[in-house]
Amino acid sequence: MQDLTFRVLWQGLVAPRPKGWRYGSVSVQLVPLPEDATPEDRQAAKRYWEEYFARLDVRVYWGTARQFARELRSKWQQDSDG
């Protein structure tokens, strides 16, 4: 994520979007460090990305895309059931 090319592309794709397009946006993220990282490093990295995405009005879901889809489906079914 510190690669300059990535950061330039990311800003070019995300920053110019109109504010209304950002409503309800979610970023599905894996834990951003190797498994052998200290818990403190993992929490600091997660905090960094949550704050970064919050500035873009994007909420972060920590997990896999499959986990996110399962949870979303479950919540959707709960809401539609009553």
C-alpha positions, 0 to 999 in steps of 0.5 A: 500500500505504500507503493507510489504507483498504487497510491496515485492510481487509488487517488485517481480512481477514488478521490474524483467520485462525486460525494453521492456515489460514496454513500453506502460504500464498503471496503472488504479488507483482509488483516493488513499484516502477516500472521506473525505480526504483533497484535499491536502492529495489527491493531495499528494497521487496522486503525490506519486503514479505518481512518483512511477509508473513513475520510472517503466515507467508506466503511471497512469490513475485516474479513474475506469477501465470502465472509462479507457476502454471508453476513450481508445475506444473513442481515438482508434476510433478517431485515426482509423477514421482519 
